[in-house]
Amino acid sequence: MAPIVVNRMTVAEARARRAEIVRLTGGDEAALRARAAGYLLSADELALFDELESLDFLIAE
């Protein structure tokens, strides 16, 4: 069984990671969200999109 890993980050670090995810997925968040809504993301993009959504929840954006 894999150990559970908890990452702690500041709000600034979370915002920086969020910006990095948007950059890694093409730099256009609206296009990323549109592709996600159309189920058009690759597995890697979907993982990044899920992380983006989690960060948005945590930093309330």
RAMO-V880225 format. One record per helix or strand of 2 or more residues. SS is the DSSP state (helix for helix, strand for strand). FROM is the first residue (numbers start at 1). TO is the last residue. If there is no record, write none. Layout:
# RAMO-V880225
SS&FROM&TO / SS&FROM&TO
This chain:
# RAMO-V880225
helix&11&24 / helix&29&37 / helix&43&59
